[in-house]
């Protein structure tokens, strides 16, 4: 864990946001059907990543082998690529002083912003060492569709810029009450699509739900991968239509 005692209320929106350690947990899933348009059209409609124009960057979701988030981040950055590792912040008291410790929010995943051919080259260089059982990085596939050029295979999961910006906006806030959502802590079906209009979560958009007895906004990055804000009062939200989500100024 990283000790960040003197954190300001909000994090720098930089993509390079800390050096977390991997606990090996997978992305939480609550089993709801996605209503957030977060997956890139290039993937949703079965277009192979090989057909993405050269130099056209996308947000790729990559799996990280157990306990190697730090190494994965260093490896990606050494290749000159942008990456994002969301953190979770926990308040603890030690010897009467409040401290904030960080752990990975989604400890088995790293998000890489690059062109398809760059990611392919990254994974090609991602060799299994003699003392390791698996490669450092691998594709996180979109199992909801199949590739047009190979119907027996799924394409890599790619996230829309708009959805990734919203996710980064939420997870770069150093609030210990931002949590990944599981079926155990969500108390009723996800409700209205809203945008937060004031407070530290201003600009974050998602769906309303009650978690741990509090009204919160759920951001769904991709199907089954959800993160909740801290408590948001009703008067700090504005209801929006799904078709208007991508028109929100991020």
C-alpha positions as CSV (number, residue, x, y, z in Angstrom):
1,X,0.0,0.0,0.0
2,X,1.1,3.5,-0.7
3,X,0.9,6.0,2.3
4,X,-0.3,9.3,1.1
5,X,-0.9,11.2,4.4
6,X,-1.1,14.7,3.0
7,X,-3.4,14.2,0.1
8,X,-5.5,17.1,-1.2
9,X,-9.2,16.4,-1.7
10,X,-8.8,15.8,-5.5
11,X,-6.1,14.1,-7.4
12,X,-4.2,15.4,-10.4
13,X,-6.0,14.2,-13.5
14,X,-2.8,12.8,-14.9
15,X,-2.9,9.4,-16.3
16,X,0.1,8.4,-14.2
17,X,-1.6,8.4,-10.8
18,X,0.4,6.3,-8.3
19,X,2.2,3.0,-7.9
20,X,-0.4,0.6,-6.6
21,X,0.2,-3.1,-5.8
22,X,-1.9,-5.9,-7.2
23,X,-4.2,-8.0,-4.9
24,X,-5.2,-10.3,-7.8
25,X,-8.9,-9.6,-7.6
26,X,-10.9,-9.4,-10.8
27,X,-13.2,-6.6,-11.9
28,X,-16.4,-6.7,-9.9
29,X,-19.6,-7.6,-11.6
30,X,-23.2,-7.2,-10.6
31,X,-24.7,-8.9,-13.6
32,X,-26.7,-5.9,-15.0
33,X,-27.0,-5.3,-18.7
34,X,-25.0,-2.3,-19.7
35,X,-27.0,0.8,-20.6
36,X,-23.9,3.1,-20.8
37,X,-22.5,3.6,-24.4
38,X,-18.9,2.9,-23.2
39,X,-17.6,0.4,-25.7
40,X,-16.1,1.7,-28.9
41,X,-18.1,1.3,-32.1
42,X,-14.9,-0.3,-33.6
43,X,-15.5,-3.2,-31.2
44,X,-19.3,-3.1,-30.6
45,X,-19.9,-3.8,-34.3
46,X,-17.3,-6.4,-34.7
47,X,-14.6,-4.4,-36.5
48,X,-11.2,-6.0,-36.0
49,X,-8.6,-3.7,-34.3
50,X,-6.3,-4.4,-37.2
51,X,-8.7,-2.2,-39.3
52,X,-8.4,0.9,-37.0
53,X,-6.4,3.6,-38.9
54,X,-2.8,3.9,-38.0
55,X,-2.1,6.4,-35.3
56,X,-5.7,6.4,-34.1
57,X,-5.4,5.9,-30.4
58,X,-8.0,4.0,-28.4
59,X,-8.3,3.0,-24.7
60,X,-7.5,-0.8,-24.5
61,X,-8.3,-2.8,-21.4
62,X,-5.4,-5.2,-20.6
63,X,-5.3,-8.0,-18.0
64,X,-2.3,-7.9,-15.7
65,X,-1.0,-11.2,-14.2
66,X,-1.2,-11.6,-10.5
67,X,0.8,-9.2,-8.3
68,X,2.5,-7.3,-11.2
69,X,0.7,-4.0,-11.6
70,X,3.8,-2.0,-10.8
71,X,5.8,-3.9,-13.3
72,X,3.1,-3.6,-15.9
73,X,2.9,0.1,-15.5
74,X,6.6,0.5,-15.7
75,X,6.7,-1.7,-18.8
76,X,4.0,0.3,-20.6
77,X,5.5,3.7,-19.8
78,X,9.0,2.5,-20.9
79,X,7.4,1.9,-24.3
80,X,6.3,5.6,-24.4
81,X,2.6,4.8,-24.0
82,X,0.0,6.4,-21.8
83,X,-1.6,4.2,-19.2
84,X,-4.1,4.5,-16.3
85,X,-4.3,2.5,-13.1
86,X,-7.2,3.7,-10.9
87,X,-6.6,3.7,-7.2
88,X,-8.8,3.2,-4.2
89,X,-8.1,5.4,-1.1
90,X,-8.6,4.2,2.5
91,X,-8.4,6.3,5.6
92,X,-6.7,4.8,8.6
93,X,-5.4,6.1,11.9
94,X,-1.9,5.3,13.1
95,X,-0.5,6.6,16.3
96,X,-3.4,9.1,16.4
97,X,-2.7,10.5,12.9
98,X,-5.0,10.1,9.9
99,X,-3.3,8.4,7.0
100,X,-4.6,7.5,3.5
101,X,-3.5,4.3,2.0
102,X,-3.9,3.4,-1.7
103,X,-4.6,0.0,-3.3
104,X,-5.7,-0.8,-6.9
105,X,-9.4,-0.2,-7.5
106,X,-9.4,-2.8,-10.3
107,X,-6.3,-4.8,-9.4
108,X,-6.2,-7.1,-12.4
109,X,-6.6,-4.4,-15.1
110,X,-4.5,-1.6,-16.7
111,X,-5.9,0.8,-19.3
112,X,-3.6,1.7,-22.2
113,X,-4.1,4.6,-24.6
114,X,-2.5,3.7,-27.9
115,X,-3.1,2.7,-31.5
116,X,-4.0,-1.0,-32.1
117,X,-0.7,-1.7,-33.8
118,X,1.2,-0.3,-30.7
119,X,-0.7,-2.5,-28.3
120,X,-0.1,-5.5,-30.5
121,X,3.6,-4.8,-30.5
122,X,3.5,-4.2,-26.7
123,X,2.0,-7.7,-26.2
124,X,4.4,-9.2,-28.7
125,X,7.3,-8.0,-26.6
126,X,5.5,-9.2,-23.5
127,X,7.5,-12.4,-23.1
128,X,7.2,-15.0,-20.3
129,X,10.5,-15.0,-18.3
130,X,12.1,-18.2,-17.0
131,X,10.8,-17.7,-13.5
132,X,7.2,-16.7,-14.5
133,X,4.2,-18.8,-15.4
134,X,2.4,-16.3,-17.6
135,X,2.9,-13.1,-19.7
136,X,2.8,-9.8,-17.8
137,X,0.0,-8.5,-20.0
138,X,-2.8,-9.9,-22.2
139,X,-5.9,-8.7,-23.9
140,X,-9.2,-8.3,-22.0
141,X,-11.6,-9.6,-24.7
142,X,-15.1,-8.4,-25.4
143,X,-17.1,-11.6,-25.1
144,X,-20.4,-10.0,-26.2
145,X,-19.5,-10.0,-29.9
146,X,-17.3,-11.8,-32.5
147,X,-14.7,-10.5,-34.9
148,X,-15.9,-10.0,-38.5
149,X,-12.7,-11.5,-39.9
150,X,-12.8,-14.5,-37.5
151,X,-16.3,-15.4,-36.1
152,X,-14.7,-17.9,-33.7
153,X,-12.8,-15.1,-31.9
154,X,-13.7,-12.1,-29.7
155,X,-12.1,-8.7,-30.3
156,X,-10.1,-6.9,-27.6
157,X,-12.2,-4.7,-25.4
158,X,-11.9,-1.0,-26.3
159,X,-13.5,1.8,-24.2
160,X,-14.9,5.0,-25.7
161,X,-12.9,8.2,-24.9
162,X,-16.1,9.8,-23.4
163,X,-16.7,6.9,-21.1
164,X,-13.0,6.7,-20.1
165,X,-12.9,10.4,-19.4
166,X,-15.9,10.0,-17.1
167,X,-14.3,7.1,-15.3
168,X,-11.0,9.0,-14.9
169,X,-12.9,12.0,-13.6
170,X,-14.5,9.8,-10.9
171,X,-11.5,7.7,-9.9
172,X,-9.0,10.5,-9.8
173,X,-10.9,12.0,-6.8
174,X,-9.2,11.0,-3.6
175,X,-12.3,10.1,-1.7
176,X,-12.2,6.9,0.3
177,X,-15.9,6.3,-0.2
178,X,-15.6,5.7,-3.9
179,X,-16.0,1.9,-4.2
180,X,-16.3,-0.9,-6.7
181,X,-19.8,-2.2,-6.8
182,X,-20.8,-5.9,-6.2
183,X,-24.1,-7.6,-6.0
184,X,-23.8,-7.7,-2.2
185,X,-23.7,-3.9,-1.6
186,X,-26.2,-2.7,-4.2
187,X,-29.7,-2.6,-2.7
188,X,-32.0,-1.9,-5.6
189,X,-31.9,-1.9,-9.4
190,X,-30.0,0.8,-11.0
191,X,-32.2,3.8,-11.8
192,X,-32.2,7.1,-13.7
193,X,-29.2,8.3,-15.7
194,X,-28.0,11.5,-14.1
195,X,-25.1,14.0,-14.2
196,X,-23.8,15.4,-10.9
197,X,-24.1,19.2,-11.0
198,X,-22.2,20.3,-7.9
199,X,-19.7,19.2,-5.3
200,X,-16.5,17.2,-5.8
201,X,-18.2,14.8,-8.2
202,X,-19.5,17.6,-10.5
203,X,-19.5,16.4,-14.1
204,X,-19.6,12.7,-13.4
205,X,-22.5,10.9,-15.1
206,X,-24.0,7.5,-14.4
207,X,-27.0,5.8,-12.8
208,X,-28.5,6.3,-9.4
209,X,-28.5,3.5,-6.9
210,X,-28.6,3.0,-3.1
211,X,-25.4,1.4,-1.6
212,X,-24.6,1.0,2.1
213,X,-27.7,3.0,2.9
214,X,-26.7,6.0,0.8
215,X,-27.7,7.4,-2.6
216,X,-24.8,7.3,-5.0
217,X,-24.1,7.5,-8.7
218,X,-22.8,4.4,-10.5
219,X,-20.3,4.7,-13.3
220,X,-20.2,1.6,-15.6
221,X,-17.1,1.5,-17.6
222,X,-18.0,-1.7,-19.4
223,X,-20.6,-4.4,-18.9
224,X,-20.3,-5.7,-15.3
225,X,-17.6,-3.3,-14.3
226,X,-19.1,-0.6,-12.0
227,X,-17.7,2.0,-9.6
228,X,-19.8,4.1,-7.1
229,X,-19.3,7.6,-6.0
230,X,-19.7,8.6,-2.3
231,X,-23.1,9.9,-1.2
232,X,-24.6,12.4,-3.6
233,X,-27.7,14.4,-2.5
234,X,-30.7,14.5,-4.9
235,X,-30.4,18.3,-5.3
236,X,-26.9,17.8,-6.7
237,X,-28.1,15.6,-9.6
238,X,-29.8,16.3,-12.9
239,X,-31.6,13.6,-14.8
240,X,-30.4,13.1,-18.4
241,X,-31.4,10.9,-21.3
242,X,-29.1,8.1,-22.6
243,X,-28.9,9.8,-26.0
244,X,-27.6,13.0,-24.3
245,X,-24.8,11.3,-22.3
246,X,-22.1,11.7,-25.0
247,X,-23.1,15.4,-25.5
248,X,-22.1,16.2,-21.9
249,X,-19.0,18.4,-21.8
250,X,-16.2,16.4,-20.2
